[in-house]
Amino acid sequence: MSTFTSVLAFPFHVLASVFRFIFQTLRIPFPRLPFSSLNFYRPLGGRAGPSDPYSVADRWVRSLEDETGAQCLSRAPANASGLDAGPSSLPGSGDLRSRYGAVGRRMLPDFVLGSYEEALRICQKEARIGCIILVSDEHDDVPDFKRHTLTDVNFVDLLHKNDFVVWGGDIRDREAWSAARKLQATTYPFVAFISLQPPRAPSSFTPNASRSTTPSLTVLSRHQGSSTPASGPTSTATLTDHITHQLLPRVSPFLGRIRAAARERELERALREEQDRAFRDSERRDREKVARRLEEEKRAEDEKRAEEQRLKAIEEARIMKEERKAKWRREARSALVGVEATGPHALRMGVRMPDGQRLVRMFERHDRVTALYCLVDTHLNPSESKEVVQEDAQSGEDALRDLMQQSGESTEEWWGFKLFLAYPRKEVAWTSGTTLSEVDGLEKGGQVLVEMISAGRKSEELPSGDGSDGYDTEESE
């Protein structure tokens, strides 16, 4: 039946809409038509235009601004007129006037641009009171409601100061029509107030019903009908009186507790996050400290291993040098010393060792300085092996020179000692191929002193005295 009556009334509503559009454009009050109060019309497909909730709500708010000549609070710049508000005779309007300019400027509530469900979610999430405004341009009471109630400075300021969630629409749009059905609106203009309320106690007739402790959105009051006269259900006086003396005293304490609990939960959450962040930072610092310690230990271990390898290489090189030197002492040193000379032209050499021991040996004139050094080395480092490989002096001296080059040691480092003439004091340096008779001071024999320079031993210089070792030399003869 409702579909049939809607089809019959459709041409009349189309005609009324055309005339209303013309009258609104010319700013002429639209006369009351006999069929305009019929409430059996329902939208068959919605008005043409955007279908998303944001665009539909924005279009309705803009048309409301055009029709009333007012601006929503969110669209109006503060003190746009540049004039001081000055004193106002309207009670409760001082704040709004001081924020938005001179006397005579008209304001609309700050409507939520979105769907009806979005407005309800805001009310529930933020514990705020919702004001739902539904109109139908088919009702003659709507224009007066728009121009007087919705733009009344007391009403707008009351909604603004108490942080109401205001949502509205025309039931010709699907979203507003759906909201009208849920709110059981039958007459327009229609105003409903919605807020969170404590859950109702279960009925005594349902003893097994579970009691919920979660607050739920509840329709607190419905106001529908004409905004005139001043006692009308949607007039400014009626709505402001209802908000001030009934709605706010009833709802504000409960919503205040909810917001306080929400703030406490938020503080606890922030505290937990801060504690978690501090714990994570501490954990991160501990991990970094452990990583640094492990890295330092690894670096120290690597350095220690490298040092050990270096020392090992040095030790191996030293051992290798000592082994080569020991092999040379076993196999070739005795050959370089040779057999003691016995002829009349032999050179008698006296050698004073670092420990005070005196050695005397006869050398041939063609014997090399190497033989004298080998003699001293034989007494300082006696070989455990009795085997002697006989080599001629020349080949043995060449082999010795090659060993010195391979070891990388200097002459002094190889021998570990130096030889000096007793008087006058003069070093007898080792040189390959030099004979004893070619050394200045040893042409006829003589006395030499041994001074140690090897590592682990202190160089020791014995007093030369008069150079006598208790033996005569050819010089003395």
Secondary structure, 3 states (H helix, E strand, C coil): CHHHHHHHHHHHHHHHHHHHHHHHHCCCCCCCCCCCCCCCCCCCCCCCCCCCHHHHHHHHHHHHHHHHCCEECCCCCCCCCCCCCCCCCCCCCHHHHHHHCCCCCCEECCECCCCHHHHHHHHHHHCCCEEEEEECCCCCHHHHHHHHHCCCHHHHHHHHHCCCEEEEEECCCHHHHHHHHHHCCCCCCEEEEEEEECCCCCCCCCCCCCCCCCCEEEEEEEEECCCCCCCCCCCHHHHHHHHHHHHHHHHHHHHHHHHHHHHHHHHHHHHHHHHHHHHHHHHHHHHHHHHHHHHHHHHHHHHHHHHHHHHHHHHHHHHHHHHHHHHHHHHCHHHHHCCCCCCCCCEEEEEECCCCCEEEEEECCCCEHHHHHHHHHHHHCCCCCCCCCCCCHHHHHHHHHHHHHHHCCCHHHHHCEEEEECCCCEECCCCCCCEHHHCCCCCCCEEEEEEECCCCCCCCCCCCCCCCCCCCCCCCC
